[in-house]
Amino acid sequence: MSVPTGTVWRVTEGSQLAWKSWDDEHVVFDYAAGSTHLLDAIAGEALQALAGSPANLSSLVRSIAVSIGVEPDTALELRIQETLDRFHDGGLIEPALT
């Protein structure tokens, strides 16, 4: 399910996330939903950013590019959009009410 790129996302209200990280992999358990998620480095960066504050796709692309030391480009944007879609489908994130 693809949503508009201007959507501002946040971690789903009521989520209680527990993290365990190894190198570039993260396991996140959501106590509220009882679900476990295996994330790569980029997905981990995205979820950590959203746990800190709501953000839209373009701001996530910029901040993650800086964090991992790459230039923001279309490929990174597409990968983060797919990650957001997966998070939304899995109940980890929701549109923030503005």
C-alpha positions as CSV (number, residue, x, y, z in Angstrom):
1,M,0.0,0.0,0.0
2,S,1.6,3.2,-1.1
3,V,0.6,6.5,0.6
4,P,1.3,10.1,-0.4
5,T,5.0,11.1,0.0
6,G,4.0,14.2,2.0
7,T,2.4,12.0,4.8
8,V,3.9,12.7,8.2
9,W,4.5,9.4,10.0
10,R,4.9,8.5,13.7
11,V,5.4,5.3,15.6
12,T,1.9,3.9,16.3
13,E,0.4,5.4,19.4
14,G,0.7,3.1,22.3
15,S,3.6,1.2,20.9
16,Q,6.3,0.0,23.4
17,L,9.4,-0.9,21.4
18,A,12.3,-2.9,22.7
19,W,15.5,-2.9,20.6
20,K,18.4,-5.3,20.3
21,S,21.0,-4.4,17.7
22,W,24.0,-6.2,16.2
23,D,26.2,-4.4,13.7
24,D,23.7,-3.4,10.9
25,E,20.7,-5.5,12.0
26,H,18.1,-4.7,14.6
27,V,15.4,-6.8,16.2
28,V,12.5,-4.8,17.5
29,F,9.7,-6.2,19.7
30,D,6.5,-4.2,20.0
31,Y,5.1,-5.1,23.4
32,A,1.7,-3.4,22.7
33,A,1.2,-5.5,19.5
34,G,3.1,-8.6,20.5
35,S,5.1,-8.5,17.2
36,T,8.8,-8.9,16.4
37,H,10.5,-7.2,13.5
38,L,13.9,-7.8,11.9
39,L,15.3,-4.6,10.4
40,D,18.3,-3.8,8.3
41,A,20.4,-0.7,8.9
42,I,18.2,1.7,6.9
43,A,15.0,0.4,8.3
44,G,16.5,0.6,11.8
45,E,17.5,4.2,11.2
46,A,14.0,5.1,9.9
47,L,12.2,3.5,12.8
48,Q,14.5,5.1,15.4
49,A,14.0,8.5,13.7
50,L,10.2,8.1,13.8
51,A,10.4,7.0,17.4
52,G,12.1,10.3,18.2
53,S,9.7,12.5,16.3
54,P,7.2,12.4,13.4
55,A,8.6,12.9,9.9
56,N,7.7,12.7,6.3
57,L,9.6,10.8,3.6
58,S,11.8,13.7,2.4
59,S,13.0,14.6,5.9
60,L,13.7,10.9,6.6
61,V,15.7,10.6,3.3
62,R,17.8,13.6,4.2
63,S,18.5,12.5,7.8
64,I,19.2,8.9,7.0
65,A,21.5,9.9,4.1
66,V,23.5,12.0,6.6
67,S,23.4,9.3,9.2
68,I,24.8,6.6,6.9
69,G,27.1,8.9,5.0
70,V,25.6,8.8,1.5
71,E,24.1,11.4,-0.8
72,P,20.3,11.4,-0.9
73,D,19.1,10.0,-4.2
74,T,16.1,8.4,-5.9
75,A,17.2,4.8,-4.9
76,L,17.4,5.7,-1.2
77,E,14.1,7.5,-1.4
78,L,12.4,4.5,-3.0
79,R,14.0,2.1,-0.4
80,I,12.7,4.3,2.5
81,Q,9.3,4.6,0.9
82,E,9.1,0.8,0.7
83,T,10.2,0.6,4.3
84,L,7.5,3.0,5.4
85,D,4.9,1.0,3.5
86,R,6.1,-2.2,5.2
87,F,6.1,-0.5,8.6
88,H,2.6,0.8,8.0
89,D,1.3,-2.5,6.8
90,G,2.9,-4.1,9.9
91,G,1.3,-1.7,12.3
92,L,4.5,-0.1,13.4
93,I,3.7,3.4,12.2
94,E,0.7,5.5,11.4
95,P,0.0,8.9,9.9
96,A,0.5,11.6,12.4
97,L,-2.4,13.8,13.1
98,T,-1.5,17.4,12.3
